[in-house]
């Protein structure tokens, strides 16, 4: 079976699904509906599933990119990862908000 590509902008039809969900997620979805940030609990859950599908696709693409890189240049070592982490931290710009009431 060919994997289905997810196009979050076009949904020709919906399927009814019964799932078990942790209560805190149901509460979060209901709060989103109550505040107007979601049209319905179903749309909120549908959006979350779409975001997860997109994340999974991106992680799979990243795994392929790393595999291709390592096939060409060799295994990425722990030392290389530690060096890159250090360089990233050194070049980072830290932005912190100001606390209210603090002059």
Rosetta blueprint (number, residue, H / E / L):
1 X L
2 X L
3 X L
4 X L
5 X L
6 X L
7 X L
8 X L
9 X L
10 X L
11 X L
12 X L
13 X L
14 X L
15 X L
16 X L
17 X L
18 X L
19 X L
20 X L
21 X L
22 X L
23 X H
24 X H
25 X H
26 X H
27 X H
28 X H
29 X H
30 X H
31 X H
32 X H
33 X H
34 X H
35 X L
36 X L
37 X L
38 X L
39 X L
40 X L
41 X H
42 X H
43 X H
44 X H
45 X H
46 X H
47 X H
48 X H
49 X H
50 X H
51 X H
52 X H
53 X H
54 X H
55 X H
56 X H
57 X H
58 X H
59 X H
60 X H
61 X H
62 X H
63 X H
64 X H
65 X H
66 X H
67 X H
68 X H
69 X H
70 X H
71 X H
72 X H
73 X H
74 X L
75 X L
76 X L
77 X L
78 X H
79 X H
80 X H
81 X H
82 X H
83 X H
84 X H
85 X H
86 X H
87 X H
88 X H
89 X H
90 X H
91 X H
92 X L
93 X L
94 X L
95 X L
96 X L
97 X L
98 X L
99 X L
100 X L
101 X L
102 X L
103 X L
